[in-house]
Structure formats: structure tokens, C-alpha cells
Amino acid sequence: MGKRWFMAAVAAWLTAFPVSAYKGELLSFKMDGSSIYPGTQREIQVYVPSEYDGKVPACLLVRMDGGAAFTADALDGLIEEGAMPVTVGVFIEPGKIRDKEGNVIRYNRSNEYDRIDGRFASFLETEVLPRVNGLTTADGRNVRISERAADRAITGGSSGAICAFNAAWQRPDLFSRVYSVVGTYVSFRGGDQFPALVRKSEPRRLRVFLQDNMDDTWNPLFGSWFEYNRVMLSSLEFAGYDVRHQWNEGRHSGANGDRIFRDVMRWLWSGWPAEVPLGKSANKTLDDILDPESAWICLPGENGEEAMLHPLTGTTVLLKDGKASWAVSESGERNPVKGKVRESDPYSALYPGGSHLARRVEGSNWVMDYILDGKGEPVYGQEFYYLYTDAGQILFDNAGYLYVASQVGIQICDQNGRVRAILSLPGGEVSSIAFAGNRLFALSGGKLYVRRLLRSGTHAGTPKSEGQG
């Protein structure tokens, strides 16, 4: 009887979830030798729909933790009805490290998926997608993926969901559309910081759908999944994102997310091929600092990893790269600087009016604040400015706000040491910053950028105190 009951249950399950009859071709390849995740092995599947002609680059959907058969079947229907463009699906299993006998000795899923840095996005960009672009179907079509972010979506469940959101958040130049299912925005590896980062950062061109179940708690030690998803929703709404959500009955499961998958895709891809609109944040500090008519401009030229910016004049900054020094203007013109030029200490900054001195604590999330006594000596030092990542180069604007180059962009602290805004750059991490009047220059990803602000690095007098609020 037990065996008959088991076989009946399996038959019923197969009836409820029929084997996919997708019309395209499912390719696969093994991947090892990663330089970003050394020693890992994984399988990657690639679904090429029958509508793909091999001539026009296809749109892209990346899904974590596999799910190829179900998703391929859904893609067929959505493409046929015109709700989605011709889209190649890429299905990524998390990496594992095995011993010589084939036994798993390290599971890499959490380390890949739950981190909130740009590593996984770089993995996709530099290691996975080049392999996908090198594939050929059985009938000779070469797989080619569009490079437009508006042509790309990414999705996943649980840790795969925060991975999907993080990849697009870190690299909105790679992905514009995100579907997060029972996302793990909890205190695994910093995911609980995301709501604050979203509120404080400039909006990206992202459209996001959040799905979660109201009894979702996989492990109570790390908090309530549903609570953090609700906080993520309110943060995205505050920051002006095009975001929708659905909360369902249930616990930690992706089943509800799959049930609404087609409807979510219809919404995510609505308006295509236009870019996802850029939202307007309710963060007043961004309004106070950013010129609404100005965006980051990438200036010509490559710069070394050790390049450093220093203030120079009201219209130019000093760019030191190895033994070479240039005066660089807003237009990108570079004029060699000969002889000795006084360079600023990039890790110390004098408060406007000269009453305070800020100094970075190397390898720390803190920046010290000192009061300068009558002799100009620093006294009463305290760890005062708290950051989300290690502090890099620092400087003040004319309102007494501290700007810090960091892994998450340019963090901007108010007079009381709290991060109120984060300026994002296309290259992600910012290695150096300097003001020339109201032009802020920044080095990011080897590129030099400039942007006009409503604040200035020219200090005339002491800023009005904001009090202790």
C-alpha cells in the first residue's frame, strides 16, 4: 500500500506540474577555473528560444539556482504573445568545491549570493556572459546577448533573490529589471543594510518586483524575512523606484513566486524597448546637494590604480598618476604640471572655518573628528563619522558635510557624523575625490568623472550649525 500511495502521489505531482514542452533549445556547460570564485565548479544552462534568429542580439533573463525547464516554457508563451522580447535565459547553479573523490567540501552559495558587494555582478559580466556569447545552437545560430541594461532582467529566490537585486543595484549598467522572490534581506552578510542604502543613494534605472510570503522565516536567528521585505518595499518607494509587490500566504517557498512569474514578467518588460525611467527620491539631502541639470560625465583618458586627486584651483584639480601630474579641467583638458605642487593629505580634511579636523582611521568604518585648540593642535578626538564601508579619501564641502570615497560610492555625512546621502558612479567603488569650486571630480573603475553640484569645495567662513538634531 505504501508503494502504491507513493506512486499515486508522484503522478498527482506530475499532473499539477507537467514536464515542460519548451520549443527552443536548452544548452549547458560546466564551469570551473573562476578567478572570482577560485576552485568552484557549477553547471550553467542556457535556453535559446526558437524565435531567436542568431542575427539580432537577444534580450537576457538570468535566474539563480537553475529552474530552466519551468522558465523556458514560460518564456515561450510570453514571447509568443508579445509580452516579452526574444529573450535568452541563463540559469546559474551556485558554485561548489569538491575533493578528488567528488565529495563537496565547500558550498559557496551564501558567499556568492548573500554578499552585497559587486563581486557576483563582475562574475556574470566577465566570466559567465562571455561563455554564453560563445555558444552555438544545433542549427548553427550563434548566441549573442544585447549589452543594453534595458534589455536585461535578473531573478532568483531566497538568497538568489538578494543576489539578483544586488547585481542590478551594483551594476545598473548591466541589468534594469529585477524579480525578487522570498528575498533574504536579512543579517546573513549585510543584506539588512540594503533598506538604508536604498534610501540614502541616488536612484538607479531599476524596475523591481518583490514577492514574499507572510509567514516567511527560514531561520529565526537572522530575523523575519517578511519584515525585511516590507522594509525593502518602503525604502524603494521612498527612493522613487518603479516597484510593485505581492504578499502571499505561506512560509519560505518559491512556489507562489513561480505561480505569478508570467504576470510579473509582463509588468517588468512593459514599455520595452524604452529605458526604465529614473525615479525621484524623497531624500532631501540629495535635493540640497545635486544639481538636477547635471549628471556624472566621464572624462577621456585611462588612469592607473594608484591615481589620486587633489584640490588645485577653483576650476581644476590635480591628478597624480605615478610620476605624472596634470591639472584637469571640467572639460577633461589635461595640462602637465611641472615642478613641486603642494598636495593635500587625502585622508585628512579641515572643516570650513578651521575649528575641526577630520582624519580617516585606516581599515575602519570610522572617521575621527578633532577640535583644533588655540595653537592649531588637534584635541578631544573621537570616532565621529560612521560609514557603511572602510573610509577612503575625505573632504568637506562649504556646508560642513564630509564626503568620503568608498566601495559603495561617495558617502556624505552631515555635521553630526551620519551618512545622509550616497552618490553612485558607473564604476561602483570610488577611489579618489576632489573639488574644483562646485565641480566634484571622482576616480572610479579607472575612469575620471566630474559633476556639477549645488555645494562647493571653496570654504568662505563657517557654515551655519545644524544643531544636534
C-alpha positions in Angstrom: 0.0 0.0 0.0 2.8 2.4 0.9 4.4 2.0 -2.5 1.1 2.4 -4.4 0.4 5.6 -2.4 3.8 7.0 -3.2 3.4 6.3 -6.9 0.0 7.9 -6.9 1.4 11.0 -5.1 4.2 11.3 -7.7 1.6 11.0 -10.5 -0.5 13.7 -8.9 2.5 16.0 -8.6 3.4 15.5 -12.2 -0.1 16.3 -13.2 0.0 19.5 -11.3 3.4 20.5 -12.6 3.7 18.9 -16.1 7.1 18.4 -17.7 7.9 21.5 -19.8 7.5 21.2 -23.5 9.6 24.2 -24.4 10.1 24.8 -28.2 13.6 26.2 -28.2 17.0 24.6 -27.4 18.5 24.1 -23.9 22.3 24.2 -23.9 24.5 23.6 -21.0 28.2 23.8 -20.0 30.3 23.1 -16.9 32.2 26.0 -15.5 35.3 25.9 -13.4 38.6 27.8 -13.2 36.8 31.0 -12.0 39.2 33.7 -10.9 36.5 35.4 -8.8 35.4 32.2 -7.0 38.5 30.1 -7.1 38.1 26.3 -7.1 34.3 26.3 -7.7 32.5 24.1 -10.1 29.0 24.6 -11.4 26.6 23.9 -14.3 25.1 26.7 -16.3 22.1 26.1 -18.6 21.2 28.5 -21.5 17.8 28.5 -23.1 17.6 29.8 -26.7 14.0 30.3 -27.9 13.0 29.2 -31.3 12.3 32.9 -32.2 15.9 33.9 -31.8 17.4 34.2 -35.4 21.1 34.5 -34.5 21.3 37.9 -36.1 19.8 40.4 -33.7 21.2 40.2 -30.2 18.7 38.7 -27.8 17.4 40.2 -24.5 18.5 38.4 -21.4 17.0 36.8 -18.3 19.4 35.5 -15.6 17.9 33.2 -13.0 19.8 31.9 -9.9 19.5 28.2 -8.7 18.5 26.8 -12.1 14.8 26.5 -12.9 15.5 26.2 -16.6 12.6 23.9 -17.7 9.9 25.9 -16.0 11.2 29.3 -17.1 11.8 28.2 -20.7 8.2 27.1 -21.0 7.1 30.5 -19.6 9.4 32.4 -21.9 7.9 30.6 -24.9 4.4 31.7 -24.0 5.4 35.3 -23.2 7.4 35.8 -26.3 4.6 34.3 -28.5 2.0 36.6 -27.0 4.4 39.7 -27.4 4.6 40.3 -23.7 8.4 39.9 -23.8 11.0 40.4 -26.4 13.0 37.5 -27.8 14.9 36.6 -24.6 17.7 34.1 -23.9 17.5 32.5 -20.4 20.7 31.8 -18.4 20.3 29.6 -15.4 23.2 29.5 -12.9 23.8 27.0 -10.2 25.8 28.1 -7.2 29.4 27.0 -7.0 30.7 24.0 -5.1 34.3 22.9 -4.3 34.8 19.1 -4.4 37.7 16.9 -3.4 39.3 14.3 -5.7 36.6 11.8 -4.9 33.9 14.3 -6.0 32.6 15.0 -2.4 31.5 18.6 -1.8 33.9 20.1 0.7 32.7 23.7 0.4 29.2 25.1 -0.5 29.7 28.6 -2.0 26.1 29.6 -2.4 25.8 32.0 0.5 29.2 33.5 -0.2 28.2 34.2 -3.8 24.5 35.1 -3.3 24.2 36.9 0.1 27.1 39.4 -0.2 26.3 43.0 -1.0 29.4 43.9 -3.0 29.9 43.9 -6.7 31.6 40.5 -7.0 28.8 38.5 -8.4 27.9 41.1 -11.0 31.5 41.0 -12.1 31.4 37.2 -12.3 28.4 37.5 -14.6 30.0 40.2 -16.7 33.5 38.8 -17.1 33.2 35.1 -16.7 29.6 33.8 -17.4 28.2 36.0 -20.2 31.4 35.8 -22.4 30.9 32.0 -22.3 27.2 32.3 -23.2 28.0 34.6 -26.1 30.4 31.9 -27.4 27.7 29.2 -27.7 26.1 27.9 -30.9 22.8 26.1 -31.3 22.5 22.8 -33.1 21.2 24.5 -36.2 24.2 27.0 -36.2 22.8 30.1 -34.6 25.5 32.0 -32.6 24.2 33.2 -29.2 24.6 36.9 -28.8 23.2 38.9 -25.8 22.3 42.6 -26.0 24.6 44.8 -23.9 21.8 47.3 -23.1 20.7 47.2 -19.4 17.1 47.8 -20.6 17.3 44.5 -22.4 18.3 42.5 -19.3 16.4 41.1 -16.3 17.6 39.1 -13.4 15.7 36.9 -10.9 16.1 34.4 -8.1 14.6 33.1 -4.9 15.7 33.4 -1.3 19.4 34.1 -1.3 19.2 34.1 -5.1 16.7 37.0 -4.8 19.0 39.3 -2.9 21.8 38.2 -5.3 19.6 39.3 -8.2 18.8 42.6 -6.6 22.3 43.2 -5.6 23.7 42.5 -9.1 21.4 45.1 -10.6 21.9 47.5 -7.7 25.7 47.4 -8.1 25.6 47.4 -11.8 22.6 49.1 -13.3 24.6 49.3 -16.5 24.1 45.5 -16.7 20.5 44.9 -15.5 17.4 47.1 -15.3 14.7 44.6 -14.3 14.6 42.6 -11.1 12.2 39.9 -9.8 12.9 39.1 -6.1 11.1 36.0 -4.6 11.2 35.5 -0.8 14.3 37.6 -0.8 16.9 37.2 2.0 17.3 40.8 3.0 18.4 39.7 6.5 21.6 39.8 8.5 23.5 37.0 6.7 26.2 39.1 5.0 25.0 42.6 5.3 21.6 42.3 3.4 19.9 44.0 6.3 21.7 47.2 5.3 20.0 47.4 2.0 17.0 49.4 3.1 19.2 52.2 4.4 21.5 52.1 1.4 18.4 52.4 -0.9 17.1 55.4 1.0 20.4 57.3 1.0 21.6 56.5 -2.5 20.7 58.2 -5.8 18.1 56.1 -7.6 19.2 53.8 -10.3 17.3 52.9 -13.5 15.7 49.8 -12.0 12.2 48.3 -12.0 11.7 45.9 -9.1 9.0 43.3 -8.2 9.1 41.9 -4.7 7.2 38.7 -3.8 7.2 37.2 -0.3 5.0 35.0 1.9 3.6 36.4 5.1 4.9 33.6 7.4 8.3 33.6 5.8 11.1 32.9 8.3 13.6 30.4 7.3 15.8 30.8 10.3 14.6 33.0 13.3 18.2 33.7 14.3 18.5 36.1 11.4 15.1 37.8 11.7 11.9 37.8 9.8 12.2 37.6 6.0 8.7 39.1 5.5 9.5 42.1 7.8 12.7 42.9 5.9 10.9 42.5 2.5 8.3 45.1 3.7 11.1 47.4 4.8 12.7 47.0 1.4 9.4 47.9 -0.3 9.0 51.1 1.7 12.6 52.0 1.1 12.3 51.5 -2.7 9.1 53.6 -2.7 10.8 56.4 -0.7 13.7 56.4 -3.2 11.4 56.8 -6.2 11.7 53.4 -7.8 9.2 51.8 -10.1 8.3 48.9 -7.7 5.4 46.5 -7.2 4.9 43.7 -4.8 2.7 40.8 -3.9 2.5 39.2 -0.4 1.0 35.7 -0.3 0.0 33.2 2.3 2.8 30.7 3.1 6.2 30.2 4.5 9.7 30.2 2.9 8.9 28.8 -0.5 9.3 29.9 -4.1 6.1 28.2 -5.3 4.0 31.4 -5.1 6.7 33.3 -7.0 6.5 30.8 -9.8 2.7 31.0 -9.9 2.8 34.7 -10.7 6.0 34.5 -12.8 4.3 35.3 -16.1 2.3 38.2 -14.8 5.5 39.7 -13.2 7.4 39.3 -16.4 4.6 41.1 -18.3 4.9 44.1 -15.9 8.7 44.0 -15.7 9.0 44.2 -19.5 6.2 46.7 -20.1 7.4 49.7 -22.0 10.3 47.9 -23.6 12.5 48.8 -25.6 12.5 52.1 -23.8 14.8 52.5 -20.8 13.4 52.1 -17.3 12.6 55.6 -16.1 14.8 57.2 -13.5 12.8 57.8 -10.3 12.8 60.8 -8.0 14.0 60.2 -4.4 12.4 61.8 -1.4 15.8 62.2 0.2 16.1 65.9 0.8 19.9 65.8 1.2 20.2 64.7 -2.4 18.0 67.6 -3.4 20.2 70.0 -1.4 23.4 68.7 -3.0 22.7 67.6 -6.5 22.2 70.0 -9.4 19.1 68.5 -11.2 20.5 69.6 -14.6 23.9 67.8 -14.1 24.9 64.1 -14.1 28.3 62.4 -14.0 30.4 63.0 -17.1 33.1 60.5 -17.9 36.3 62.4 -19.0 38.7 61.0 -21.6 41.8 59.0 -20.6 42.8 55.9 -18.6 44.1 56.2 -15.1 46.2 53.8 -13.1 45.1 52.0 -9.9 47.2 54.3 -7.8 46.0 57.6 -9.3 45.0 60.2 -6.8 43.1 63.5 -7.0 44.0 66.7 -5.0 42.4 70.2 -4.9 44.3 72.7 -7.1 42.3 75.7 -8.2 38.7 76.9 -8.4 38.5 75.4 -11.9 41.0 72.5 -12.0 42.0 69.5 -9.8 45.5 67.9 -9.6 45.6 64.4 -10.9 48.7 62.4 -9.8 49.3 59.1 -11.6 52.7 57.6 -11.0 55.3 60.3 -11.6 53.0 62.3 -13.9 50.9 65.2 -12.7 48.2 67.1 -14.6 45.9 69.9 -14.0 42.5 68.7 -15.2 39.5 70.9 -16.0 35.8 70.1 -16.2 36.1 69.7 -20.0 38.7 66.9 -19.5 41.6 69.0 -20.7 44.9 67.9 -19.1 47.9 70.2 -18.8 51.1 68.8 -17.4 52.1 70.3 -14.0 55.9 70.8 -13.7 57.8 71.3 -10.5 56.6 70.7 -7.0 53.0 71.2 -6.2 51.6 71.1 -2.7 49.5 68.1 -2.4 46.7 67.7 0.2 46.6 64.9 2.7 43.9 62.8 1.1 43.0 61.3 4.5 42.6 64.5 6.5 40.2 67.4 5.9 39.9 70.8 7.6 36.3 71.8 8.4 35.2 75.2 6.9 36.3 77.9 9.3 39.1 75.8 10.7 37.6 74.7 14.0 37.6 70.9 13.3 39.9 68.4 11.7 38.6 65.1 10.3 41.0 62.2 9.9 40.4 58.8 8.4 41.0 55.7 10.6 42.7 53.3 8.2 40.9 50.0 7.7 37.9 51.2 9.7 34.3 52.4 9.2 35.2 55.5 11.3 36.5 58.9 10.6 37.9 60.8 13.6 36.9 64.3 14.5 39.3 66.6 16.4 38.8 70.1 17.8 41.7 72.5 17.0 42.8 74.4 20.0 44.2 78.0 20.1 47.6 76.7 18.8 46.0 74.7 16.0 46.7 71.4 17.7 44.1 68.6 17.5 42.4 67.7 20.8 39.3 65.9 22.0 39.5 63.3 19.2 36.5 61.0 18.8 35.4 58.4 16.3 32.7 60.6 14.9 31.7 59.9 11.3 30.3 56.4 10.9 30.3 54.8 7.4 29.0 51.7 5.7 32.4 50.6 4.5 36.1 51.4 5.0 36.8 55.1 4.6 39.0 56.3 1.7 39.8 59.9 0.7 37.9 62.6 2.6 37.0 66.2 2.1 34.4 68.8 3.3 32.0 70.9 1.3 31.1 74.5 2.1 28.2 73.4 4.3 30.4 71.3 6.6 29.3 68.0 5.1 32.0 65.3 4.9 32.5 63.5 1.6 34.1 60.0 1.7 35.4 57.9 -1.2 34.3 54.3 -0.6 33.3 51.0 -2.0 29.7 51.9 -2.2 30.2 55.3 -3.8 30.7 58.8 -2.2 29.2 58.7 1.2 28.1 62.1 2.5 27.9 62.7 6.2 26.1 65.6 7.9 27.7 67.8 10.6 26.8 65.3 13.3 28.6 62.4 11.5 25.7 60.5 10.0 25.6 59.3 6.4 22.7 61.1 4.7 23.4 60.6 1.0 25.4 58.3 -1.2 26.4 59.4 -4.7 26.8 56.5 -7.1 29.2 56.2 -10.0 29.1 53.9 -13.0 32.3 52.2 -11.9 30.9 51.4 -8.5 33.8 51.9 -6.0 35.3 55.4 -5.8 39.0 55.6 -5.1 39.6 59.3 -5.0 37.7 62.6 -4.9 38.4 66.4 -5.2 36.5 69.6 -5.5 37.2 72.4 -8.0 34.7 75.1 -7.0 31.3 73.4 -7.3 32.6 70.7 -9.6 33.2 67.3 -7.9 35.8 65.1 -9.6 35.9 61.3 -8.8 38.0 58.4 -9.9 36.0 55.2 -10.3 37.0 52.0 -12.1 40.0 53.6 -13.7 37.8 56.4 -15.2 37.7 60.1 -14.2 34.3 61.6 -13.7 33.1 65.2 -13.0 29.7 66.5 -11.8 28.4 70.0 -11.0 26.8 70.2 -7.5 24.8 72.8 -5.6 27.6 72.7 -3.0 31.2 73.8 -3.3 34.6 72.9 -2.0 35.5 76.5 -1.7 35.3 77.5 2.0 34.5 81.0 2.9 33.5 81.4 6.6 32.0 78.8 9.0 28.8 77.0 8.0 25.6 77.5 10.0 25.3 74.9 12.7 22.7 72.2 12.2 22.5 71.7 16.0 22.3 68.3 17.5 19.2 67.0 15.7 
